[in-house]
Amino acid sequence: MNEDKKVSRKPWDGRFVEATEKMLEGFSASVHYDCRLYRQDIAGSKVHARMLARQGIIPDKDADAIDNGLSQIEEEIASGDFVWSNELEDIHMNIEQALVERIGEAGKRLHTARSRNDQVAADTRLYLREEIDRLNRLLSLLQKALLQQARAHKDLILPGYTHLQRAQPVLWPHHMLAYFEMFTRDRDRLQDCRKRVNICPLGSAALAGTGFPIDREYVAEQLGFHGITANSLDAVSDRDFIIEFLATAGIIMAHLSRLSEELIIWASAEFSFVDLPDGFCTGSSIMPQKKNPDVPELVRGKTGRVYGHLMSLLTIVKGLPLAYNRDLQEDKEALFDTVDTVCASVEIMAALVVRLVPKKKNIHRTVTQGFLTATDLADYLVKKGMPFRQAHSIVGKAVLRCISQGKDLAEMSLEDLKAFSSLIDEDIFEVLSIEGSVGTRRCPGGTAPERVTEALAKAEKKMTYE
């Protein structure tokens, strides 16, 4: 094709004779999703232009024109009036072309000493830094909801489970604090991840750095980064910071899914431990009696979606040579959807948890059945000098007797209990009570009331400083 017949608006089209195929433009375009980075892209461009002027690389008047033009474009995008073009491929080219059309020659100077490779890396880091902070705040709300539940029902005892079988009694606030600890670790991981996100790649250019006398430290400081990347090849091809966030998000979703699973079970007729708020449930189109736990079910389902994004990006990067490859464009949708999914899931679970209503009568009826104090009886015999394995065997036989008689351990007479061991005396019934069982777990981290009160106070104190 003769060059004068070429039809193209591409800023890079000097090397090409033929225009880009329309099929490729649609296939390769990312502007329909990376346009959400417009604030970060414009912020980075403004600082880059000021740095170029400070270093004498472009005139001050051009930097001023760039700054003003970008401000106008940002307002236009925010208002929804900006027209995005697939022909210009991505957010960077769309904004740059709009700037040139608005301010002329000065706009063509903006891309001096940078590449879309380091530009998109910087945009993504700025975006993710903000979203990590937002997610951290949402997790704080969820933790406060758990603490509110713990405080509201601080004396409620419910069955603790292993293998989904009744095991030992625990306090309701102890159970709530278990999830509090999970989300504390999640927030710690987010903050640790943020340290590696908050490093500035600008100045790495395409892959080898730039020959212009730029000031990378100035750009990093102005954009709030705590440092600059050490290697230009790594800087433009690194997506570890996204992978690390996706892994952290996956763990958060795992914790939300565990909580969701328990709420689904607890809300079932078979358990009937909690009543979920109507506003967070739906009914059946055919069965009038149904009240479906949609929120926890959806959160449980969305967990797999986040896992999928993590595996997708790990698969993308595993075979890439240095430096930038177009494959890396596929990181954005995985990142954006993960951010949207995990933030929405945390936010709605916080709203649900704070309105959770335990069905105390049903819980109490369940906690007094199922031999939850069997270990307490074994411990009682051990404290009277019997080896634990012998005590374990004796209590197992006592449980068998109870099953055959349709009784719980606490319902047996002293005479029946003494038949299993002469060490058993009248004080055994204090041991076999649910309250007595909970009260003995006084070790640090245990479910005894005084330990739970201490843990709750410590957790609440921690949250007051946020």
C-alpha positions in Angstrom: 0.0 0.0 0.0 1.3 3.5 -0.9 2.0 5.6 2.2 -0.3 8.4 1.0 -3.2 5.9 1.0 -2.5 4.9 4.6 -5.3 5.9 7.0 -4.2 5.9 10.6 -4.3 8.1 13.7 -1.7 6.0 15.6 1.0 8.0 17.4 3.4 5.2 16.5 2.4 4.8 12.8 5.6 6.3 11.3 7.1 2.8 10.9 4.1 1.3 9.2 2.8 1.4 5.6 -0.5 -0.3 6.1 -3.2 0.8 8.4 -4.1 -1.4 11.4 -6.8 -4.0 10.6 -10.1 -3.1 12.2 -10.3 -6.7 13.5 -7.0 -6.1 15.4 -8.2 -2.8 16.8 -11.2 -4.5 18.4 -9.1 -7.5 19.5 -6.3 -5.5 21.1 -8.1 -2.5 22.5 -8.1 -2.1 26.3 -9.5 1.3 26.6 -13.0 0.0 27.5 -11.7 -1.2 30.8 -8.4 0.6 31.5 -10.2 3.9 31.2 -10.9 3.6 34.9 -7.3 4.5 35.4 -7.8 8.0 34.1 -7.2 9.8 37.4 -4.0 8.0 38.0 -2.8 8.4 34.4 -3.5 12.2 34.4 -1.8 12.6 37.8 1.3 10.8 36.6 1.4 12.8 33.4 1.1 16.1 35.3 4.0 15.3 37.6 6.1 14.0 34.6 5.5 17.2 32.7 6.5 19.3 35.7 9.7 17.2 36.2 10.6 17.7 32.5 10.3 21.4 32.9 12.3 21.5 36.2 15.1 19.6 34.4 15.0 21.9 31.4 13.9 19.2 29.0 10.7 21.0 28.0 9.8 24.7 28.3 7.9 25.8 31.4 5.1 27.2 29.2 4.6 23.8 27.6 4.4 22.2 31.1 1.8 24.7 32.1 -0.2 24.1 29.0 0.0 20.3 29.5 -1.2 20.7 33.2 -4.1 22.9 32.2 -5.1 20.7 29.3 -5.0 17.6 31.4 -7.2 19.2 34.0 -9.8 20.0 31.4 -9.6 16.4 30.0 -10.0 15.0 33.6 -13.1 17.1 34.1 -14.5 16.0 30.8 -13.9 12.3 31.6 -15.4 12.7 35.1 -18.6 14.3 33.6 -19.0 11.4 31.1 -18.5 13.7 28.1 -15.2 12.3 26.9 -15.3 10.1 23.8 -13.1 7.1 24.0 -11.7 5.6 20.8 -10.8 1.9 20.3 -8.7 3.1 17.4 -6.3 4.7 19.9 -6.0 1.3 21.7 -5.7 2.4 25.4 -6.2 5.1 27.9 -2.8 6.6 27.5 -3.1 7.2 23.7 -6.7 8.5 24.1 -5.7 11.1 26.7 -2.5 12.1 24.9 -4.3 12.5 21.5 -7.0 14.6 23.2 -4.3 16.7 24.8 -2.6 17.3 21.5 -5.9 18.3 19.9 -6.5 20.7 22.7 -3.2 22.4 23.2 -1.3 21.6 20.0 2.5 21.2 19.8 3.1 21.3 23.5 1.0 18.2 24.0 3.4 16.3 21.8 6.2 16.9 24.2 4.5 15.1 27.1 5.7 11.6 26.2 9.4 12.7 26.3 11.5 10.3 28.4 8.8 7.8 29.1 7.0 4.9 27.5 3.6 3.4 27.9 5.4 0.5 29.6 6.5 2.5 32.6 3.4 4.7 32.4 0.9 1.8 32.8 3.0 0.2 35.5 2.8 3.5 37.5 -0.9 4.0 36.8 -1.7 0.5 38.1 0.4 0.9 41.2 -1.3 4.2 42.0 -4.7 2.6 41.5 -3.9 -0.4 43.6 -2.5 1.6 46.4 -5.8 3.5 46.7 -7.8 0.3 46.5 -5.8 -1.4 49.2 -6.5 1.5 51.5 -10.2 1.3 50.6 -10.3 -2.4 51.2 -8.5 -2.0 54.5 -11.2 0.4 55.7 -13.9 -2.0 54.6 -12.3 -4.8 56.6 -12.2 -2.5 59.6 -16.0 -2.1 59.3 -16.4 -5.8 59.2 -14.2 -6.3 62.2 -16.2 -3.7 64.1 -19.4 -5.5 63.2 -18.0 -8.7 64.6 -17.0 -6.9 67.8 -20.5 -5.5 68.1 -21.9 -9.0 67.8 -19.5 -10.3 70.4 -20.4 -7.5 72.9 -24.1 -7.8 72.3 -24.3 -11.5 73.2 -21.2 -11.9 75.4 -22.8 -14.6 77.7 -24.2 -16.8 74.9 -22.8 -20.3 74.8 -23.0 -22.3 71.6 -21.6 -25.6 70.4 -18.1 -25.6 69.0 -17.6 -28.0 66.1 -14.9 -30.2 64.6 -15.7 -32.3 61.6 -19.1 -30.6 61.7 -19.8 -32.7 64.8 -20.5 -31.1 68.2 -17.2 -30.9 70.1 -17.0 -28.5 73.1 -19.0 -25.5 74.2 -17.6 -22.0 73.4 -18.8 -18.5 74.0 -20.4 -16.6 71.1 -17.9 -13.7 71.4 -15.1 -16.2 71.3 -16.5 -17.4 67.9 -16.8 -13.9 66.6 -13.3 -13.1 67.7 -12.0 -16.0 65.7 -13.1 -14.3 62.5 -11.8 -11.0 63.9 -8.3 -12.6 64.0 -8.6 -13.9 60.5 -9.4 -10.4 59.1 -6.6 -8.9 61.3 -4.1 -11.1 59.4 -5.7 -10.1 56.1 -5.2 -6.5 56.9 -1.6 -7.1 57.9 -1.0 -8.9 54.6 -2.6 -5.9 52.7 -0.3 -3.4 54.5 2.7 -5.6 53.7 1.6 -5.9 50.1 1.2 -2.1 49.9 4.9 -1.6 50.6 5.8 -3.4 47.4 3.0 -1.7 45.4 4.1 1.8 46.5 7.3 1.9 44.4 7.6 4.2 41.4 8.6 2.7 38.0 8.4 6.0 36.0 11.8 6.7 34.4 12.3 3.1 33.3 10.8 4.1 29.9 10.3 1.1 27.5 12.9 -1.2 29.2 16.3 0.4 29.4 15.7 3.7 31.1 16.2 7.0 29.3 19.0 9.2 28.2 17.3 12.4 29.3 18.5 13.9 32.6 15.2 13.1 34.5 14.6 13.3 38.2 13.0 10.0 39.2 13.1 10.7 42.9 11.1 14.0 42.4 8.4 12.2 40.4 8.2 9.4 43.1 7.9 11.9 45.9 5.3 14.0 44.2 3.1 10.9 43.5 3.5 9.7 47.1 5.6 6.7 46.3 8.2 5.7 49.0 10.9 4.9 46.5 11.9 4.1 42.9 12.3 0.7 41.2 15.9 -0.4 41.0 16.0 -2.1 37.6 14.3 -0.8 34.4 13.8 -4.2 32.9 12.1 -5.5 36.0 10.1 -2.3 36.5 8.2 -2.5 33.2 7.6 -6.3 33.3 6.9 -6.8 37.0 3.4 -7.8 38.0 4.4 -9.5 41.2 2.6 -6.7 43.1 -0.7 -7.5 41.4 -0.2 -11.3 42.0 0.5 -10.6 45.6 -2.6 -8.6 46.0 -4.7 -11.2 44.2 -3.3 -13.8 46.6 -4.1 -11.7 49.6 -7.6 -11.0 48.1 -8.0 -14.8 47.7 -7.3 -15.4 51.4 -9.7 -12.6 52.3 -12.4 -14.3 50.2 -11.5 -17.7 51.8 -12.2 -16.2 55.2 -15.4 -14.6 54.0 -16.5 -17.9 52.5 -15.9 -19.7 55.7 -18.0 -17.2 57.5 -20.6 -17.5 54.8 -20.7 -21.3 55.0 -21.3 -21.1 58.8 -24.1 -18.6 58.3 -25.7 -20.8 55.7 -25.6 -23.8 58.0 -26.7 -21.8 61.0 -29.6 -20.3 59.1 -30.9 -23.7 58.0 -33.9 -25.3 59.7 -31.7 -28.2 60.8 -29.5 -25.8 62.9 -31.7 -22.7 63.3 -29.0 -20.9 65.2 -29.4 -17.5 63.5 -32.1 -15.4 61.7 -30.7 -13.6 58.7 -32.2 -10.2 58.0 -34.9 -10.3 55.4 -33.2 -7.5 53.4 -30.2 -9.8 52.7 -32.3 -12.8 51.6 -34.6 -13.7 48.8 -37.5 -16.0 48.3 -38.4 -18.8 45.9 -40.5 -18.3 42.7 -42.3 -21.5 43.4 -42.0 -22.4 47.2 -43.7 -19.7 49.3 -42.0 -20.8 52.6 -38.4 -20.3 51.4 -36.0 -17.7 52.8 -32.8 -18.2 50.9 -29.4 -16.9 52.3 -28.4 -15.2 49.1 -25.6 -12.9 50.4 -23.5 -15.6 52.0 -24.1 -18.0 49.1 -23.0 -15.3 46.6 -19.9 -14.5 48.6 -19.1 -18.2 48.8 -19.5 -18.4 45.0 -17.5 -15.3 44.2 -14.6 -16.7 46.1 -13.9 -19.1 43.3 -14.0 -16.2 40.8 -11.2 -14.4 42.7 -9.2 -17.6 42.8 -9.6 -17.9 39.1 -8.1 -14.4 38.5 -5.1 -15.3 40.6 -4.4 -18.4 38.6 -5.0 -16.5 35.4 -2.3 -14.0 36.1 0.1 -16.6 37.4 -0.3 -18.5 34.2 0.1 -15.3 32.1 3.5 -14.3 33.6 5.0 -17.7 34.0 6.4 -17.9 30.4 7.1 -14.3 29.6 10.7 -13.2 28.7 11.9 -9.8 29.7 10.7 -7.1 29.3 7.2 -5.9 28.5 5.0 -8.2 26.5 1.5 -7.4 25.3 0.2 -10.4 27.3 0.5 -8.2 30.4 -2.4 -6.2 29.2 -4.5 -9.1 30.5 -3.7 -8.2 34.1 -6.2 -5.3 34.3 -9.5 -7.1 34.0 -8.4 -9.7 36.5 -7.2 -6.9 38.9 -10.3 -4.7 38.4 -12.8 -7.5 38.9 -11.0 -8.8 41.9 -11.0 -5.4 43.5 -14.7 -4.9 42.8 -15.6 -8.4 44.0 -13.7 -8.4 47.2 -14.6 -4.9 48.2 -18.3 -5.5 47.5 -18.2 -8.8 49.4 -16.5 -7.3 52.5 -18.9 -4.4 52.5 -22.1 -6.4 52.3 -20.9 -9.0 54.8 -20.2 -6.2 57.3 -23.7 -4.9 56.9 -25.1 -8.4 57.3 -23.1 -9.4 60.4 -24.0 -6.3 62.3 -27.7 -7.2 61.9 -27.3 -10.9 62.7 -29.8 -12.3 65.3 -28.8 -15.4 67.2 -31.7 -17.7 68.2 -30.7 -18.2 71.8 -33.3 -20.8 72.7 -32.4 -23.1 69.9 -28.7 -22.7 70.5 -29.1 -23.5 74.2 -31.1 -26.6 73.5 -28.4 -27.8 71.1 -25.5 -27.0 73.4 -27.0 -29.1 76.2 -27.0 -32.2 73.9 -24.3 -34.1 72.2 -22.0 -34.9 75.1 -20.1 -31.6 74.8 -18.6 -32.0 78.3 -17.2 -35.4 77.7 -13.6 -34.0 77.6 -14.4 -32.2 80.9 -15.2 -35.6 82.5 -12.0 -37.1 81.3 -10.0 -34.1 82.6 -11.8 -34.4 85.9 -10.5 -38.0 86.3 -7.0 -36.9 85.2 -7.0 -34.3 87.9 -7.8 -37.0 90.4 -4.7 -39.0 89.3 -5.9 -41.2 86.4 -3.8 -41.3 83.2 -5.5 -39.5 80.4 -5.8 -42.4 78.0 -7.5 -44.5 80.7 -9.8 -41.6 81.4 -10.6 -41.2 77.7 -11.6 -44.9 77.5 -13.8 -44.7 80.6 -15.6 -41.6 79.4 -16.1 -43.2 75.9 -17.9 -46.2 77.6 -20.0 -43.7 79.7 -21.1 -42.0 76.4 -22.1 -45.3 75.0 -24.2 -46.0 78.0 -25.8 -42.6 77.6 -26.6 -43.2 74.0 -28.3 -46.5 74.8 -30.4 -44.7 77.5 -31.1 -41.6 75.5 -29.5 -39.3 78.0 -26.7 -36.8 78.2 -23.8 -37.1 80.6 -25.2 -34.4 82.9 -28.5 -36.3 83.1 -26.9 -39.4 84.6 -27.2 -40.1 88.3 -24.1 -40.0 90.5 -24.6 -43.7 91.1 -24.5 -44.4 87.4 -21.4 -42.3 86.9 -19.6 -43.9 89.9 -20.1 -47.2 88.2 -17.5 -46.2 85.7 -14.9 -44.9 88.3 -14.8 -44.6 92.0 -13.0 -41.3 91.6 -16.2 -39.6 90.5 -17.9 -37.7 93.3 -20.7 -35.1 93.8 -18.6 -32.3 92.4 -18.8 -33.9 89.0 -22.1 -32.1 88.1 -20.4 -28.7 88.2 -17.9 -30.1 85.8 -20.6 -31.5 83.5 -22.4 -28.2 83.2 -22.0 -26.2 80.0 -21.1 -23.1 82.0 -18.6 -25.1 84.1 -17.0 -26.4 80.9 -16.6 -23.0 79.4 -15.3 -21.6 82.7 -12.4 -24.0 82.9 -10.8 -22.9 79.6 -8.7 -20.2 81.2 -5.5 -20.6 79.3 -4.5 -17.6 77.1 -6.6 -17.7 74.0 -9.2 -19.9 75.6 -13.0 -19.5 75.8 -13.3 -18.8 79.5 -15.4 -15.7 80.2 -12.5 -13.7 81.7 -10.2 -14.6 78.8 -12.8 -13.7 76.2 -13.5 -10.4 78.0 -9.8 -9.6 77.9 -9.5 -10.5 74.3 -12.6 -8.4 73.4 -11.3 -5.4 75.3 -7.9 -5.7 73.5 -9.6 -6.0 70.1 -11.8 -3.0 70.8 -8.9 -0.9 72.0 -7.0 -1.8 68.8 -9.9 -0.6 66.7 -10.3 2.7 68.5 -6.9 3.9 67.2 -8.0 3.6 63.6 
